[in-house]
Amino acid sequence: MRKGLAAQRLVAVFIAGMLLLNYPLLSLFDRPERVFGIPLLHLYLFVVWGGLVLVVAWIVERGPR
């Protein structure tokens, strides 16, 4: 049962990643503004990507507890 829960969480993270990295949200961050010298779109992409990697690692390492 728990193994199924981890799989469901991974599917949810995948869907969230698809939504966060899709056009409508990306267009919100496609501006000429910079944060600490980094373009806003690049910062958004790396923060979202890193967050998704951390969440997936947390789910996988947690295992079927």
C-alpha positions in Angstrom: 0.0 0.0 0.0 2.7 2.5 0.9 4.7 1.7 -2.2 1.6 2.8 -4.2 1.5 6.0 -2.2 5.1 6.8 -3.1 4.3 6.1 -6.8 1.3 8.4 -6.6 3.4 11.2 -5.0 5.9 10.8 -7.9 3.2 11.1 -10.4 1.9 14.2 -8.6 5.4 15.7 -8.7 5.6 15.0 -12.4 2.3 16.7 -13.1 3.3 19.7 -11.0 6.6 19.9 -12.9 4.8 19.8 -16.2 2.5 22.7 -15.1 5.4 24.7 -13.6 7.6 24.4 -16.7 4.8 25.0 -19.2 4.2 28.1 -21.3 1.6 30.1 -19.4 3.7 30.2 -16.2 7.0 30.7 -18.0 5.6 33.7 -19.8 4.9 35.3 -16.4 8.7 35.3 -15.7 9.9 36.2 -19.2 10.7 39.8 -18.3 13.9 41.9 -18.8 14.2 42.2 -15.0 17.2 40.7 -13.1 17.6 39.4 -9.6 21.2 39.5 -8.4 22.3 39.9 -12.0 20.5 36.8 -13.1 17.6 37.1 -15.6 14.2 36.3 -13.9 13.3 33.5 -16.3 16.6 31.7 -15.7 16.3 32.0 -12.0 12.7 30.7 -12.0 13.7 27.7 -14.2 16.7 26.7 -12.0 14.7 27.2 -8.7 11.8 25.1 -10.0 14.1 22.4 -11.4 16.1 22.2 -8.2 12.9 22.0 -6.1 11.5 19.2 -8.2 14.8 17.3 -7.9 14.8 17.7 -4.1 11.1 16.6 -3.8 11.7 13.5 -5.9 14.9 12.6 -3.9 12.9 13.1 -0.7 10.1 10.8 -1.9 12.5 8.1 -3.2 14.8 8.2 -0.1 11.8 8.0 2.2 10.8 4.7 0.6 7.6 2.7 1.5 7.4 3.5 5.2 
